[in-house]
């Protein structure tokens, strides 16, 4: 294995997102848990990833499946105990795996003791921990701010006669990050987990943590189309990406820096020019502001991806480390968006681009979205605005480990249905040409390739339906050619030797090279 060339672990490594509810059920209740995650760490080790990121496991009423936290320093009994967590992190570290927790600082549960106290009286010492406002003159909400889950963003508390703001569900009141007491309490929550050995945090809705201090109305969205999310009727000018948020993020980073080599990852859905500001003016904010360009792109074409790579690389601040994401728990799965064949090309893209890749559980076996019958819908986003395609259940279904009745996930009825999955881990492992073995091979290649670990990206271009780019390090020069089309394509290539192929190409390569539909190669370029 090559050395990491001075890179931090979060630069040379690969992050794997685990949605705990759907990874492995160890106690037979149909819901995944921490002991289940621990049972499947061998899969992550065999895959070759370096860190697992756990979606929320804190105590919660589960109005939004853990993103409504009632205690930032506990474990929800649904997932296990603190002893289970300590055992998991010890086991992960023993296998050389880092562990990253989800952190949800924008809002709490309405059952959190802080909010219960805040809502108890206008004179509560914690009143200013949340965003409270008097009604408008007509008795309605204070302004036009909307919930991301549909409807108004304000709910009236009849006991005190004021409204509180919630970016999401009424059960998820937003914290007031302008209050130093809130900042101190949340920093202490981070320290609690860092002292237990947690290696970093993925911060939920990082760009939304501060709102306008004058509570001005958001302007209309001129590009809104009826039928979309009602939240999109307005531009979130005063409810997201406020200038003051950078001080908040820098504060979070400073806490992590107290504990050495830890990583701060930010969930940020913004255009590239705004996204990269979250590295901070001195690289003192998020080390990895999540780059969702491949997740959000319309269509799947070589031209679009080439432009994304070029624009993103060009926008990074000096020293800013790139990262790439294909899927997560909030967006349709890559295999459903572009088809299973092209999902193989997406894997090659993800694992050969410069920067830190994040894999969403199940991508390595080509998991697809599952259609959820109306009577089995769990997600509040779908329940509040049904029929608009906003539900996130389809991409959160349980991991199929084998072909048994419970697919190796559970002995009970799973919390979401499996659907008609095309593959499972056992079957994929047995097939040399499977998606799983493609991922394993690419990850193994990445670990042994200086160019893929730390090389620059050069020569991004398109020839027909083939996306090509080079990765160059002093020790190695590679070219990547990916056919993102549905037909064979001939492409001009530099002389070299094929290091990795998704198809039948091997050994020496001559120009022109014909790639089958959805075929990709990594070529070692010969020194002239």
N, C-alpha and C positions, 0 to 999 in steps of 0.2 A: 504494500500500500504506500502511495506517495505521502510525503509529509504535508501538513496543512499550510506550509509556506507562510507562516505567521498569521493565518486567518483565525478569527475566533470560532468557537464551535458552531455558533449560529450562522456563520458565513459558509463554512465548509460542509455543514450538515444539511439534512433533509427533515422537515417537520411533517408529522402525520397527525391529522385531526381525528380524534376519537369522539363520537357522539355517544356518551356512556349509555344512554337508554337503549341504544340499538347495537351495541358491540358484542356483549356476552352476558347472559343471565345466569348467575351462579346459584341463586336461591329458589328458582322455579316459580317466580311470580309473573313472568312474561316481560319483565323490564330489566335491561342491562344494569350492571352495578360494578362497584370497584373490584370486588373479588373476581368478577368476570373479566374485567380488563387485565388484571394480574394473570389470569389463566391464559390469556392470549398474547402475552408479551413475546412468546417465542415466535409468533407469526411476524411481529414487527422486526425482531432480530433477524429472522430469515429473509425478510424483505430487504433489510439493509438500511432502514431509516435510522435517524439519530436522536429524534426527540418526539414525544407524543404530547399533543395539546388536548387537554380535556375540556369539553364544553361544561357549563356550570354544574357543580355537584353540591352547592351550598344548600342549607335549609331554605325551603321555598314552598308557598302554597301551590306552585306550579300553574299559575294563571297563564304564564308564557314559558312553561317548561324549563324553569330554573333561571330565566332571565328576570325574574322578580324575586330578589333575594331578601330574606327575612333575618339573616345572620351571616355576616361576612367572614366569620371565623369558626364555622361549623361545617358538618357534613349532613346532608339530608338523609334520614333513615332509609329512604327508598334506595339509596346507593350504598349504604353501609354505615360504618363508624369511622371515627378518627383513627382508631387502631388499624382499620382496613386501609385507610389512606397512607398511614405511616409505613405499613407493610408494602403497599404498592410502590411507593417512592423508593424504598430500600431495595426492592426487587429490581425496579427499573434501573437504578443507579448501578446495581450489581451486574447488570447486563450491558452497561455502557450507554444506557438510554437516558436522555434528559427528560424532565417533566415540566410542562408549561400549563398553567392554569388560566382559565377564562376569568376575567375580572370585569364586573359590570358596574362602573362608577357613575353613570349618568343618572340612574334612578334606583330606587329600592322597591321592595314590596310595600303595599299599603298596610301590611301586617308587621312590618319591621317596627321594633320598639321606638325607633327615632320618629317615625311618622305618626305612630299612635300618640306619642307625647306632643308632637308638633300640632296635630289636629285637635288636641284636647281643649285649647284655649287660645285666644288672641294674645294672651300674655305668657304663653308657654316659653320656657327658656330655649326650646328648640324650634320655635315658630319660624325663625329665619333659616332653618336648615333646608327648607323647601321653598318653592316659588308660589307664594300666596298673593292674591290681588283682590281688591274690591270688585263687585259687579260693575258692568257698564251702567249708564244712567237708566237704561230700560230693564235692568235686572239680569241681563244676559251675560255671556262671557266677557272678560275684560278686553279682549282683542280677537283677531281672526285666526290665531294660531290653531293648526290642525294636528290631529294624531296621525302618526304613521300607519296606524291600523284602522283608519277610517273614522270620520266624525270629528267633533271638536276636540281640541287638546286641553280643554278646561272642564273640570267637574266641580260642582258646588258642594261645599261642606256645610250642610244645613246648621250644624251645631254652632259654627262661628260666623256664618254668613259670608264667607269668602270662598273664592275659587282657588283650586290648586292646579298647576300645570303638569301634564303628563305627555311626553313625546310619543308614548305608545298606549298601553291600556290604562284605564282609570286606576287599575290595581298596581300601576307602576309610576308613582309620583316622582318627578324629577328633583334631584338634589340641587341645592344652591351652592355651586362651587365658588361663588364670590365670598362665602362665609369661611373665615380661617378655621373655625371649629370643625366644619365639614372636612376641609382639607386635612387637618391633623388627624381626624378619626379615620379617614380613608387611607392615609399614609400608614397609620398603625396597623390597619388590616393587611396591607401589603407586607409589612414587616413580620406579622404573625406567620405568614406562609413562607416567607423567605427564610426565616429562622428554622423552619421545618425542612428546608432543603430544596424548595421549589426553585427551578432554574429560570423562571421568567413568567411573563403574563401576556396574554392577548387581551387587549382592552377593547371592550364592546363600544360601538358607536363613538369612537374617540373624538370625531370632529363635531359632535353635537353637545359636548359637555358644558358649554357656556351659552347663555342666551342674552339677547339684548337687554341692557340694564334700563332702557327706557320703554321696553315692552311695545315697540312700534309694530303696526300691522305688517304682515308679509305681503308683498305685491303679487298681483295675478300672474300666472304663468301663461304667456301668449302661445306656447306650444302645447298646451294641455288638450288632450283628445277625450271626449266623453267615452266612458266605458273603462277607463283606466282607474287606478287608485284615486280615491277622492283627495288624498293628501297632495297629489301632484297638481291640484288646481292652483296652488300658490307656490311661488318660489321661496325657499326657506332662508331668505336673506337675513332674518333676524333670529333664527332658531338654530342655525348651524354654521360652522366654519367662521365663528366670530374671531376677531384678532386676539382677544384675551385668552383663547383656548390654548395658545402656545405656551403661556406661562404655566397653565395647569399641567400640560403634558411634560414640560421640563421638570416640574415638581415631582411627578411620578417617576421619571427617569432618575432623578437625584436619589430617590429612595432605593431603587435597584442598584445604583452605583455604590451605595454603602456596603453592599454585599459582594462586590467583585464582579465576576464575569457572568452577569445575568442579562436576559434579553427582554426588551419591551417591544411588543408588536401591536400595531394599531389597525383596527377595522375602520377604514376610511373610504367611503364611496364618493370620490371627487374626481374632476378632470385632472390630468397629469400635472398641469402647471400648479394646481392647488395641492395635490397630493404630496408633492415633493417638499413643500414647505414644512411638513411634519417631521422631517429629519432634524429641523432646528437650524438656526443660523450658525451654530458651532457644533453641529451633529450632536446636540445635547437633548434631543427629544426622542422620538421612536427610532430604534435602530432599523426596524422593518415596518414602515408604513405599508400595509398590505396593498399590493398592486393588483387590482381586479380587472385590468384591461382585457385579458383573455376570457374572463368570466362574463363580462358585460358586452362584448363585441357583438355586433349584428351580423349574422352570417358567418361563414367560415371560409375565408379565401386567403390565398398567399399574399395578395396585394395588401389586404387589410392588416394582416399580421406583420408584414414587413414594415408597414408604416408605424404600427404600435411599437415594435422593437426600436426602431430608429428614434421615434419621438420620446419614448421613455428613457432610453439610454442618454439621449441628448439633454434631457431635462434634469437628470440627477445632479445634485450638488457635488462639488469635489469631495471625494471620500465617501459619498453616500453609497451604500451597498444595495444592489437591486434584489428584487424577489418576485416570484411568479406564482399564480394560483389558477387552477382550472375549475375548482368547485368548492362548495361549502354547504352548510346546513340550511342556508337561506335561498339557494338558487338551484334551478334544475341541474341534474347531473350531466356531465360532459357527454356521456354515451347517448343520452336522450336528446341532447341539443344537436349533435353532429353525426350520430350513428356510431355503432361499435367499431367499424373499420377505421373511420377517421379518428376515433378515440385513441387508437394505437399511435397515430401520428401526433396527436396531442400529447401523449406520454413522452414521445421522443423529443418534442418541442420543449416541454416542461423541464426535462432532465438534461438537456444540452444547452439551454440558455444560460447566460451569466447570472449568477445570484442564487439566492436560497429558494428552493422549491417547497411548496406545501401540497401534500397529498391528502385528499379527503377520503375517509375510510370507504372501502369498496371500489374506489376508482381502479385499484390494482387488479380487480377481477372483472372490470367492465360493468359494474352495477348500473342499472337504469332506474329511472323514476318508476314508481308504482302508482297506478290509478287507485285512489282511495274511495270506496263507496261512501255516499253521503252520510250514512248512519255510522260510519267509523271515523269520520273526520275528527281530528284532535286539535288542529292548529287554530288559535283565535283569529289569525289574519284571514283565514278562509271563512270562519264562522261569522265574522263581522261584515265581510263584503263577499258573500258567496257568488261563485260563478265567474269571477274575474280573473281566475288563474293566479291568485295571490297566495294560495295555500302552500305551505312548506313541508307538509307531511310526505309527499311523494319522494323527496330526496332524503328522508330521515328513517326509512324503513330498516328493519333488522338485517344484520350481516348474515348471509347464507354461508355457513362454514362447510356443510356437507349436504347430501341429498336425503337425509332422514326427514321424518315428519316435522320436527321442529328445526330442521336445517342446522342442527348443532348449536343453535342459539339458545333454545329454551325447551323445557318439557311441558310448558303451559301454553295458553293462547298468547301470542305476542301482542304487545301494546299497539302495534301497527301491523297490517298484513304483509306477508312476504311478496305477494304477487308472483307472476310467472318469470322468475329470474332465469337467465340463460346459462348461468354458471354458478359454481360454488368454489370455495377454496380448495377442497380436496380434488375435485375434477380438474381445476385449473393447474394445480401443482403437478398432476400426472401428464399433462399435455405439453410437450416441449415448445409448441408454437402458441401457447396461450398468452392472454394478456398478462397474467401473473408472472409468467416467466420472462415476458418482455420487460416488465418493470424490474424484476430482479436483475436481469442482464444489464439494463441501462444503469441501475444504481451501482452495480458492481463496477461497470465501466467508469462511471463518474468518480468513484473513490480511487481509481488507479490512474486517472488522467489528469496531468497537470493543467492541460489546456481547459478542460471542463471545470476544474476546481477554481482556478484563478486567472485563466486567460482572458484577454480582451475579446470583445465582439467586433468583427470586421466584415466588410463586404456583403452586407445584407442586400439581397436582390431577388428578383422573381423572373423565372423563365417559364412561360406558359402557366401551368398550375403548380409548379415546383417552387417552394421557398428554399432559398439557400443562404447560408451565412457561415462565417469562419470563426473559429476560436483559436487564438494564438497566445502561447506562452513561450518563454525562452527555450523551454525544453521540448515543446511539442506544438505542431500546427495541424489543426483539424478543419475539415469542411463538413457541414451537415447539409444534406439534401432531402427534403420532405415533399412527396407528391400529395398535395391536398386536394387533388381532383378525383373524378370518378372514372378516368380513363388513363391508359398508359401515356407517359410523357417522356420525351427525349430531352436531355439537359446537358449542357456543356460542363465538364468537370476538369479540375486540374489532376495531373497524374498522381497516383498514390495507391494506397492499399486500404481495402475496406476493413475497418476496425470493428464495426457493428452494423448489422443489417436486420431490418424487421422482416425481410423476406428471404429470397433465395440467393442474393448476391453475396459472393465471398471473394476473398483474396484480392488480386490486382484489379484495378479499375482503369478503363480506357474511355476517352471522350470521342464521341458523345455516349452518354450512359442512358439507357432506357429504364425508367422506373415504372413498375406496375401501379395501378390505382392504389392509393393508400399504402405506398411503400416508401421507406426511408432508409438512408444509409449514413453512417459516419465514416469519413475517409481520413486517413493519415496522409497529409500532403508531403510528397517527396521533396527533399531539399535539392535544389538545382546546383 
